[in-house]
Amino acid sequence: MVRFSRFSAIITTAMFACLLSVTWAEDPPFQSLTFEPATQNSVFTSAAGKWDAKIRERGWILKDDTGWRLWYTGYNPDQQPLTMSLGMATSTDGITWTRSSDKPIINDFWIEDMMIVRQAGNYYMFAEGAQDQAQLLRSTDGTHWERIGTLDIRLTDGQPISAGPFGTPTAWFENGIWNLFYERRDAGIWLARSNDMKIWTDVSDDPVIVPGPDSYDSLMIAMNQVIRIGDQYVAVLHGTGSPEKPRQWCTYLATSPDLIHWKKDSRGPLRPVAENKSSGQLVNDAGQWRLYTMHDKVDVHLPQLKPRD
């Protein structure tokens, strides 16, 4: 059982609805919450000496009628040639996880920095492949995956985007339209749209979110997730302002009324930059939002009401 320590009061659905009843101008979604580490903070870690001796970048947690599932990227730096493989774990509470197998569920091609959308009876995975090329995969059960191929993204004039990396693909489906957020060399986040998931067209040749102006994300950014709360969209982002390597990354939020115009949360990082908590995802469990961060382990943070000024 997770002990909630000093933030032990669970935020009920009614309380959460009350928090979201104010307008965006007065109080954006999640502005009244802080996220504190659970006592059992690290809920999923790597397996020494195994194929997933290291856990890399964004994984994905989905809670639905099948229960809790975690998809994650694992690799072993001692095994060559180096490859990034996909593993899966299950849970009854989102805290205690059990690997579904001692082997990856995908190991015949490169998979990392992935997320999943469940739509019309299928699971769609958006992931980085080799050389940071965004990929699309499809599954009917979340375990057996068919690789559809590299995403075909076009500029506003219909020409293909320039050669080079394009990664951290994050999808949102609404009103028959697929929205795809992706980064290029972590220098900005672009938005492309598609009706058929075959050709994706940028809404602008310029990024919809750029690094800065604050120092915590002044050099590199990426988007991990989009959710909708009322008439606002909330993006979970991560960024860094660290010029040295290994870089320190942090997780923070932005809000938008239309998926195009974004406003970064004035609070900045949800956890101190020094904690190096990145690849964040918000998961709703019975009206309570949990913040999971990943790379190179999965940590859970629970919500606490922040006193009003």
C-alpha positions in Angstrom: 0.0 0.0 0.0 1.2 3.5 -0.8 1.5 5.8 2.1 0.5 9.4 1.2 2.6 10.9 4.1 1.7 14.6 4.7 -0.4 14.9 1.6 -2.6 11.9 2.6 -6.0 13.3 1.8 -7.2 11.9 -1.5 -8.6 14.5 -3.9 -12.1 13.2 -4.7 -13.8 13.6 -8.0 -16.1 16.3 -6.6 -13.1 18.3 -5.2 -11.3 18.0 -8.5 -14.4 19.1 -10.5 -14.5 22.2 -8.2 -10.9 23.0 -9.0 -11.7 23.0 -12.7 -14.8 25.1 -12.5 -12.9 28.3 -12.7 -11.9 29.9 -16.0 -8.5 29.5 -17.6 -7.7 33.2 -17.1 -8.3 32.9 -13.4 -6.9 29.4 -12.7 -5.6 27.1 -15.5 -6.1 23.3 -15.0 -3.8 21.9 -12.3 -2.8 25.4 -11.2 -4.2 24.6 -7.7 -2.2 21.3 -7.4 1.3 20.5 -6.6 2.7 17.0 -7.1 4.8 15.4 -4.3 6.7 12.1 -4.4 4.8 9.2 -3.0 6.6 7.4 -0.1 7.1 4.5 -2.5 8.3 6.9 -5.2 10.1 4.6 -7.6 7.5 2.0 -8.8 9.3 0.4 -11.7 13.0 0.1 -12.2 15.5 -1.7 -14.6 16.6 -5.3 -14.2 20.4 -5.7 -13.8 22.0 -8.0 -16.3 18.8 -8.4 -18.3 17.7 -7.1 -21.7 16.2 -4.1 -19.8 19.2 -3.3 -17.7 18.5 0.3 -18.6 15.2 2.1 -19.1 15.2 4.9 -21.6 13.0 8.0 -22.2 9.2 8.0 -22.4 7.1 5.0 -21.7 3.4 4.9 -21.5 0.8 4.0 -18.8 -2.7 3.2 -19.7 -5.5 2.5 -17.3 -8.6 1.1 -19.0 -11.0 -1.9 -18.8 -8.1 -4.3 -19.0 -6.4 -2.8 -15.9 -3.1 -0.9 -15.6 -0.5 -1.5 -18.3 3.0 0.0 -18.7 4.9 -0.1 -22.0 8.5 0.9 -21.7 11.8 1.0 -23.6 14.6 -1.2 -22.3 18.2 -1.9 -23.4 21.4 -3.5 -22.2 24.5 -1.4 -23.0 26.6 -4.6 -22.7 24.7 -6.3 -25.5 25.8 -5.4 -29.0 24.6 -4.4 -31.5 22.8 -1.9 -29.2 19.0 -1.8 -29.8 16.0 -0.3 -28.0 13.3 -2.9 -27.3 9.7 -2.6 -26.0 8.7 -4.3 -22.7 5.3 -4.4 -20.9 4.3 -4.7 -17.3 0.9 -4.9 -15.6 -0.5 -3.7 -12.3 -3.7 -3.7 -10.3 -3.1 -0.3 -8.7 -0.5 1.6 -10.8 2.1 1.1 -8.0 3.2 -2.5 -7.9 4.1 -3.7 -11.4 4.9 -7.1 -12.8 6.7 -7.7 -16.0 4.5 -9.6 -18.5 7.5 -11.6 -19.6 11.2 -11.8 -19.1 11.6 -10.9 -22.8 10.6 -7.8 -24.8 7.4 -7.8 -26.7 9.1 -6.0 -29.6 12.8 -6.6 -30.3 13.1 -6.9 -34.1 13.2 -3.2 -34.7 14.1 -0.1 -32.7 11.4 1.3 -30.4 11.9 4.2 -27.9 10.2 7.4 -26.6 6.7 5.9 -27.3 3.1 6.7 -26.5 -0.2 4.9 -27.2 -3.7 6.1 -28.2 -6.6 3.6 -27.9 -9.1 4.4 -30.7 -11.9 2.4 -32.4 -10.9 -0.9 -30.9 -7.2 -0.6 -31.8 -4.1 0.5 -30.0 -1.9 3.0 -32.0 1.7 3.4 -30.9 3.6 6.5 -31.9 7.3 6.0 -31.3 10.8 6.9 -32.3 12.6 4.3 -34.5 16.3 4.2 -35.4 17.9 7.6 -36.0 14.9 9.4 -34.4 12.4 8.7 -37.2 8.8 8.8 -35.9 7.0 5.5 -36.4 3.4 4.2 -36.3 2.4 0.8 -35.0 -1.0 -0.8 -34.5 -2.3 -3.6 -32.2 -5.7 -5.1 -31.3 -4.5 -6.3 -27.8 -1.6 -4.0 -26.8 0.8 -7.0 -26.9 1.2 -8.0 -30.5 2.1 -5.1 -32.7 2.2 -4.5 -36.4 4.6 -1.8 -37.7 2.9 0.4 -40.2 5.9 2.5 -41.0 7.7 5.9 -40.7 5.3 8.8 -40.5 5.0 10.9 -43.7 5.0 14.5 -42.5 4.6 17.4 -45.0 5.1 21.1 -44.9 2.1 23.4 -45.4 2.8 23.4 -49.1 2.6 19.6 -49.3 6.4 19.1 -49.7 8.1 16.6 -47.3 9.8 18.1 -44.3 13.6 18.3 -44.6 15.6 15.2 -43.9 16.8 14.6 -40.3 15.5 13.5 -36.9 11.9 14.1 -36.0 10.9 12.4 -32.7 8.9 12.3 -29.5 5.7 11.9 -31.4 2.6 12.7 -29.4 -0.9 12.1 -30.8 -4.3 13.4 -29.9 -7.5 12.2 -31.7 -10.6 14.4 -31.7 -13.6 14.9 -34.1 -12.2 12.6 -36.7 -8.8 14.4 -36.9 -5.5 13.1 -35.7 -3.2 15.7 -34.2 0.5 14.9 -34.1 3.0 16.9 -32.1 6.7 16.2 -32.8 10.1 17.8 -32.1 13.1 18.3 -34.3 16.4 18.1 -32.5 14.5 19.2 -29.4 14.6 22.8 -30.8 10.8 23.2 -31.0 7.5 21.4 -31.2 5.5 21.2 -34.4 1.9 20.2 -35.0 0.7 18.2 -38.0 -2.7 16.8 -38.8 -4.2 13.9 -40.7 -7.5 12.4 -41.6 -6.2 9.0 -42.5 -2.8 8.6 -40.6 -1.1 8.2 -44.0 -0.1 11.8 -44.7 0.4 14.4 -42.0 0.4 18.1 -42.8 1.9 20.8 -40.6 -0.5 23.5 -39.5 2.4 25.9 -39.7 6.0 25.7 -40.9 7.0 27.2 -37.6 6.8 25.4 -34.3 3.8 25.9 -32.0 6.0 25.8 -28.9 9.7 26.9 -28.6 12.3 26.7 -25.8 12.4 29.5 -23.2 12.2 32.2 -22.3 12.9 30.8 -18.8 16.1 29.0 -18.1 14.6 25.5 -17.2 13.8 24.8 -20.9 15.9 27.4 -22.7 17.8 24.8 -24.8 15.6 21.8 -25.6 12.0 20.8 -25.3 9.6 17.9 -26.2 6.0 17.1 -25.6 5.0 13.9 -23.9 1.2 14.0 -23.6 -2.0 16.0 -24.3 -5.2 15.7 -22.3 -8.4 17.7 -22.4 -10.1 19.2 -19.4 -13.3 21.1 -20.1 -12.5 23.4 -23.0 -8.8 23.5 -22.4 -6.0 21.2 -23.5 -3.1 20.4 -21.2 0.3 19.4 -22.5 2.9 17.6 -20.4 6.3 18.8 -21.5 9.9 18.3 -20.6 12.8 20.6 -21.2 16.4 21.4 -20.3 18.5 24.4 -20.0 21.6 22.4 -19.2 24.5 22.9 -21.7 26.6 20.2 -20.0 26.0 16.4 -20.3 24.4 14.5 -18.9 21.7 17.1 -19.1 19.2 17.8 -16.3 15.6 17.6 -17.6 12.4 18.8 -15.9 8.7 18.2 -16.4 6.2 21.1 -16.7 2.8 21.9 -18.2 1.3 24.2 -20.8 -2.3 24.9 -21.7 -4.1 25.8 -24.9 -7.7 26.5 -26.1 -7.1 25.1 -29.6 -3.9 22.9 -29.7 -2.1 25.6 -31.6 -1.6 28.5 -29.2 0.1 27.4 -26.0 0.8 29.1 -22.7 3.4 27.6 -20.4 2.5 27.1 -16.7 3.8 30.1 -14.8 5.0 27.9 -12.0 7.6 26.3 -14.2 8.8 22.8 -13.4 6.5 20.6 -11.4 9.5 19.2 -9.5 12.9 20.8 -8.9 15.2 20.8 -11.8 17.9 19.1 -9.7 15.7 16.0 -9.4 16.1 15.4 -13.2 12.5 14.2 -13.6 11.5 14.0 -17.2 9.2 12.2 -19.7 6.2 12.9 -17.5 2.6 11.6 -17.9 -0.6 12.4 -16.0 -2.9 9.4 -15.3 -6.3 9.8 -13.8 -7.3 7.2 -11.2 -10.9 7.6 -9.9 -10.7 11.4 -10.0 -7.2 11.7 -8.7 -4.4 12.7 -11.0 -1.1 11.1 -10.6 2.1 12.3 -12.2 4.5 9.6 -13.4 8.0 10.5 -14.6 10.3 8.1 -16.5 13.9 7.8 -17.6 15.7 6.0 -16.2 13.0 4.7 -13.8 9.3 5.2 -13.3 8.5 7.5 -10.3 5.0 8.4 -9.1 4.0 11.8 -7.6 0.6 12.4 -5.9 -1.4 15.6 -5.9 -1.6 18.0 -3.0 -3.9 21.0 -2.9 -1.9 24.2 -2.9 -3.2 26.9 -0.6 -4.5 30.0 -2.4 -2.6 33.2 -1.9 
